């Protein structure tokens, strides 16, 4: 996946691979953006980022290094959260107890979505299709 651009700031802009910003990963959910990059890109206080993750507008995942990462797949090409991500996360995991499971589900091809990943289908604006996959039990 290429670098994500969050509100006009490229995730690895001015940074080398593996440093702060976007990081390469063999992780099943792909690359992550760190909080510093998101805060710089959004130009918002840490409290707003915390509210966005608490409200499940964004997924924040604990990393093996002990920090928190934000998977790139959840952002569109303009750096905004995927359309309907918050609704899908609410249906998939209402209390947000399984963020890693939710992230893996979003990037795993689904028979209920004709082999596409839920994230790709959200990126195409087909929120209802993803919600149906959540409800079908096939993709969950």
C-alpha positions as CSV (number, residue, x, y, z in Angstrom):
1,X,0.0,0.0,0.0
2,X,1.3,3.5,-0.7
3,X,1.6,6.2,1.9
4,X,-1.7,7.5,3.2
5,X,-2.4,11.2,2.9
6,X,-4.3,12.5,5.9
7,X,-5.6,16.0,5.3
8,X,-2.9,16.7,2.9
9,X,0.1,15.3,4.9
10,X,1.7,12.2,3.5
11,X,2.2,9.6,6.3
12,X,5.9,9.3,5.7
13,X,6.6,12.8,4.5
14,X,10.0,13.8,5.7
15,X,10.6,10.4,7.3
16,X,12.5,7.3,6.4
17,X,10.8,4.0,6.2
18,X,10.4,2.4,9.6
19,X,10.6,5.7,11.5
20,X,7.8,7.7,12.9
21,X,4.8,8.1,10.5
22,X,3.8,5.2,8.4
23,X,5.6,1.9,9.1
24,X,5.9,-1.1,6.9
25,X,4.5,-4.2,8.4
26,X,4.1,-7.9,7.8
27,X,1.0,-7.5,9.9
28,X,-2.3,-8.9,8.6
29,X,-3.8,-5.4,8.6
30,X,-1.0,-3.7,6.8
31,X,0.8,-0.5,7.6
32,X,0.1,1.9,10.5
33,X,0.1,5.6,10.9
34,X,1.2,6.9,14.3
35,X,-0.7,9.4,16.5
36,X,1.9,12.2,15.9
37,X,1.3,12.0,12.1
38,X,-2.5,12.0,12.6
39,X,-2.3,14.9,15.0
40,X,-0.2,16.9,12.6
41,X,-2.4,16.1,9.7
42,X,-5.7,16.8,11.4
43,X,-4.3,19.8,13.3
44,X,-6.3,18.8,16.3
45,X,-5.6,18.3,19.9
46,X,-5.0,14.8,21.3
47,X,-8.4,14.9,22.9
48,X,-10.1,14.9,19.5
49,X,-8.1,11.9,18.3
50,X,-9.1,10.1,21.6
51,X,-12.8,11.0,21.0
52,X,-12.6,9.7,17.4
53,X,-11.2,6.4,18.6
54,X,-13.6,6.1,21.5
55,X,-16.5,6.9,19.2
56,X,-15.1,4.2,16.9
57,X,-14.8,6.6,14.0
58,X,-11.2,5.3,13.8
59,X,-9.6,2.1,14.8
60,X,-6.6,2.4,17.2
61,X,-4.6,-0.8,17.7
62,X,-2.0,-1.6,20.3
63,X,1.3,-2.6,18.7
64,X,3.8,-5.1,19.8
65,X,6.1,-2.1,20.6
66,X,3.6,-0.9,23.2
67,X,2.4,2.1,21.2
68,X,-0.9,2.7,19.5
69,X,-1.1,2.5,15.7
70,X,-3.9,3.5,13.2
71,X,-4.2,1.1,10.3
72,X,-3.9,2.9,6.9
73,X,-6.6,0.9,5.3
74,X,-9.2,2.8,7.3
75,X,-8.5,6.1,5.4
76,X,-9.7,7.1,2.0
77,X,-7.4,8.8,-0.6
78,X,-8.2,12.2,1.0
79,X,-7.2,11.0,4.4
80,X,-10.7,10.8,5.8
81,X,-12.1,7.7,7.6
82,X,-13.8,5.3,5.1
83,X,-17.4,6.2,4.6
84,X,-19.6,4.2,7.0
85,X,-16.6,2.8,9.0
86,X,-18.1,4.0,12.2
87,X,-21.5,2.4,11.5
88,X,-19.8,-0.9,10.5
89,X,-17.6,-1.0,13.6
90,X,-20.7,-0.3,15.7
91,X,-22.5,-3.3,14.1
92,X,-19.4,-5.6,14.2
93,X,-18.3,-4.9,17.7
94,X,-20.7,-2.6,19.6
95,X,-18.5,-2.1,22.7
96,X,-15.2,-2.0,20.8
97,X,-13.7,-4.9,22.8
98,X,-12.1,-6.6,19.8
99,X,-10.3,-3.9,17.8
100,X,-7.7,-6.3,16.3
101,X,-10.3,-8.8,15.3
102,X,-12.3,-6.0,13.7
103,X,-9.3,-4.8,11.8
104,X,-8.5,-8.2,10.5
105,X,-12.1,-8.7,9.5
106,X,-12.1,-5.5,7.5
107,X,-9.1,-6.5,5.4
108,X,-10.0,-10.2,4.9
109,X,-11.7,-11.2,1.6
110,X,-15.3,-12.2,2.2
111,X,-17.6,-14.6,0.3
112,X,-20.5,-12.4,1.4
113,X,-18.8,-9.6,-0.6
114,X,-17.9,-11.6,-3.7
115,X,-14.4,-12.0,-2.6
116,X,-13.7,-8.3,-1.8
117,X,-12.6,-7.1,1.5
118,X,-15.0,-5.1,3.7
119,X,-12.6,-2.2,3.6
120,X,-12.5,-2.1,-0.2
121,X,-16.3,-2.3,-0.3
122,X,-16.5,0.6,2.1
123,X,-14.0,2.5,0.0
124,X,-16.5,2.1,-2.9
125,X,-19.2,3.6,-0.8
126,X,-21.2,0.3,-0.4
127,X,-21.9,0.6,3.3
128,X,-25.1,-1.4,3.2
129,X,-23.3,-4.3,1.5
130,X,-20.8,-4.4,4.3
131,X,-23.5,-4.2,7.0
132,X,-25.2,-7.1,5.3
133,X,-22.0,-9.1,5.5
134,X,-21.7,-8.3,9.2
135,X,-25.3,-9.6,9.7
136,X,-24.8,-12.7,7.5
137,X,-22.3,-14.3,9.8
138,X,-20.3,-15.4,6.7
139,X,-17.9,-12.5,7.0
140,X,-17.8,-12.2,10.7
